[in-house]
Structure formats: C-alpha cells, structure tokens
C-alpha cells in the first residue's frame, strides 16, 4: 500500500490524455496516477480498462456507496 485516506477525503478524475484509462487520485495533498484493471487476467482490453477507471471514479464520487 502506498497511502491511505477515508474515501470522503479522496478526489478522483479520469485523465483524458490516456483516453480515460488512467485515474488521478489525490489524497492527503499527494497525487497518484493509476490504471485500474490493467493487470487483470480477463483480457479486458482498452474498453475494459476505461470502464474500470470510470467505475473507480464513480465509487469515489459516491463516497464509497455502491
């Protein structure tokens, strides 16, 4: 684990320079870039990775509510 914070203190936005595949997360005044789904074994391809990025941003924006 690199860092942690309550989900209510995390901001997330998709980075369009990568086609929305990468998410920029800001927590405790630090910014991290991540590509959710990139290492999965399901052969998601670019569409699946972008979908995972979109789902991560929605989850954080909803304060962790499903």
C-alpha positions as CSV (number, residue, x, y, z in Angstrom):
1,X,0.0,0.0,0.0
2,X,1.3,3.4,-0.9
3,X,-1.0,5.7,1.0
4,X,-4.5,5.6,2.6
5,X,-7.3,8.1,3.5
6,X,-11.0,7.9,4.1
7,X,-12.8,7.8,0.8
8,X,-14.5,11.1,1.6
9,X,-11.1,12.8,1.5
10,X,-10.1,11.4,-1.9
11,X,-10.7,13.1,-5.2
12,X,-10.5,11.3,-8.5
13,X,-10.6,12.3,-12.1
14,X,-10.0,10.4,-15.3
15,X,-7.1,11.6,-17.4
16,X,-8.2,12.1,-20.9
17,X,-4.6,12.2,-22.3
18,X,-4.7,8.4,-21.8
19,X,-8.2,8.0,-23.3
20,X,-9.7,8.0,-19.8
21,X,-7.9,4.8,-18.9
22,X,-5.8,6.4,-16.1
23,X,-7.3,7.9,-12.9
24,X,-5.6,10.7,-11.0
25,X,-6.2,10.2,-7.3
26,X,-5.5,13.0,-4.7
27,X,-5.3,12.1,-1.1
28,X,-3.5,13.9,1.8
29,X,-2.2,16.5,-0.7
30,X,-0.5,13.9,-2.8
31,X,-1.4,12.9,-6.3
32,X,-1.2,9.3,-7.6
33,X,-2.0,8.0,-11.1
34,X,-3.4,4.5,-11.5
35,X,-4.8,2.4,-14.3
36,X,-7.3,0.1,-12.7
37,X,-7.8,-3.2,-14.4
38,X,-4.5,-3.1,-16.3
39,X,-3.1,-6.2,-14.7
40,X,-6.3,-8.2,-14.8
41,X,-6.2,-11.6,-16.5
42,X,-9.5,-11.3,-18.3
43,X,-8.3,-9.8,-21.5
44,X,-10.4,-6.7,-20.9
45,X,-8.5,-4.6,-23.5
46,X,-8.8,-0.8,-23.6
47,X,-12.6,-0.7,-23.3
48,X,-12.5,-2.8,-20.1
49,X,-9.7,-0.7,-18.6
50,X,-11.6,2.6,-19.4
51,X,-14.7,1.0,-17.8
52,X,-12.7,0.1,-14.7
53,X,-11.4,3.7,-14.5
54,X,-14.9,5.1,-14.8
55,X,-16.2,2.8,-12.1
56,X,-13.4,3.8,-9.7
57,X,-14.2,7.5,-10.2
58,X,-17.9,6.9,-9.7
59,X,-17.2,4.9,-6.5
60,X,-15.1,7.7,-5.0
61,X,-17.5,10.4,-6.1
62,X,-20.3,8.5,-4.3
63,X,-18.3,8.4,-1.1
64,X,-17.9,4.6,-1.4
65,X,-21.6,3.8,-1.7
66,X,-22.4,1.1,-4.2
